[in-house]
Amino acid sequence: MKGLLERLIYGHGRLSRYVPFLLAVMMIFYLSSGDGSMSNTSRFIRPLLEFLFPGADEATLNVYHAFIRKLAHVGVYAVLAITGSRAFFTSSKSFIKSFWGPAVFIVVIAVASSDEFNQTLDPTRTGSLFDVFLDLAGGLLGIGLFALLIRRVSGSFVDTNTTGEQT
């Protein structure tokens, strides 16, 4: 288990650390396009809701759909923050490595703000300050989860000196 967690955090090189982070940013900007609008996501969310809640009326299904979409904000930005935390925590730049948490949060703020601004430019979307706050909550959740993982991993490692004795 120790080896797996260590590999998840440290990866095998810069590319393996930064590509997931960049993919998360790209996914967010894709979802902020017209393809991520409520009418487009209803193509797969709506049938699922109708299956799970066969007796629900139209208004209830719309509320559930909106709730799932808002929950997706938190989840997607948690993924962004986790992948960013992993990249920055293992950075070769000591400043970024030392301040990985605030650095990731700054990136989350920048991506969330530009994501919502981008939505105001698309007639099928609406930008929302509330969504930015959901995004920031997801970012904080992701940073917190990564910090817990770091704590777990560092607590599970035992330093040994050259004679094999625990120190």
N, C-alpha and C positions, 0 to 999 in steps of 0.2 A: 504494500500500500504506500509506503514511504516513497519508493521509486516512482510510482505512478503520479503521485501528487507533485513530486519534485519536477518531473518531466512536464506536467501540465503548466506549472508556473514558469519554468526556465526555458522550455522548448529546446530546439536544437540549433538555433541561430536567429539572427535578426529578422530574416524573412518569415520564419515560422511565428515570430512574435508580433510583427506588424501587419501581416496580411489579414489575419482575422479582424483586427481593429479597422483597417481600411475597408474591408468587406462590410462591416457593420455600418460604417458611415455611408457607404454606397447604398446599402439596403434602406437606410432611413431616407435618403434623398429619393430613391425610387418610390418608396411608400408615400412620400409627400407629393408625388405627381398625381395626375388624374387617375392613374391606375390604382391608387390607394383610396379613392373616394368611397363614400358610403355605398353608392350605387354599384360600384365594382366589387367591393368586398361582400356585398349582399349575395352575390352569385354563389359563394360557398358557405358563408355564415348562415344565411337565411334557411337553406335546406336542413342544416344541422340543428338550428333552433326549432324548426317545425317538427323534426324527428324527436327531439328531446322534450318538447312541450306541445304535443299534438292538439291540445284543447285551448291553447293561448290565443287571444285575439290579436289583431293587427297592432294595436297600440303597445301591448305588452311585448310582442316580438321586437318592435322598434326600440323599446327601452333596453331590452336585453342586448340587442345588436349594438346600440350606442355604448352600453357598459363594456362590452367586449372590446370595442374599438378604443375606449379610454384605458382599459387595462393593458391593451397592446402598447400604448405609449410607455407605460411603466416598464413592461417587459423588454421592449426593444432597446430602451435607453439603459436598462440594467445590463443587457448584453454589451452595449457599446462601452459602458463603464468597466465591465469586467475585462473585456479585451484590451481596452486602453490601459487599465491598471496593470495587466500582465506585461504589456509592451513597455510602459514607463518604469515599472518596478525593476525590470531587468535591463534598463537602458545602460549603455556604456557611458553616457554623460552623467557625471556625478550629481549635477544640480537637479536634473530631471528625476534621477533615481532617488535622491533625497526627499524631493517634494512631489512624489508620484501622485498622491491623493489630490492635492490642490490642482496639480497640472491636469489631471483627468477631469476634474470638475470644471475647470476653465474650458476644456474642449467640449464637455457636455453642454455648457451654457452657450458656447458659440454655435454648435451644431443645432441645438434646440431652437435658438433664436433665428438662425438662418433657415431652418426647416419651416418654421411657422411663417416667416416672411415669404419664403418661396410659395407657400400655399396661398398667400394673398394675391399672387400674380396669376394663379390658375382659376378660371371662372367656375370650375367644378369643385373647388376646395375653398375653405375659409380658414384663415389663420386665427389662433386663439391664444391669449395670454394664459388662460387656464391650462391649455395643453402644454405650454412651456413649463408651468409648475409641475404638471404630471411627469414631464420628461425629466425635470430636475430631481423629482422624487425617485424616479427609476434610476437615475445616475447615482444618487446617494446610496440607494439600495445596493447597486452593483459594487460600488467602492467599499461599502461595509461588508458585503459578502466576501470580496477579495481579501480584505483585511483579516477577516475571520479565518479564511483559508491559509493565509500567510502565518497567522498565529498558530494554527493547528500544525502546519508543516514544521515551523521552527521549533515548536514545543515537542515534536515527535523525534527530532534529530538529537542524537547524543554525541557530543564531541568526545573524541578519544585522542590521547597523545600517541606518540610513535610506538610506545610499548603496548598499546591496546587497552590501557587503563582508562576508565572514565574520569573525566575532569570536571 
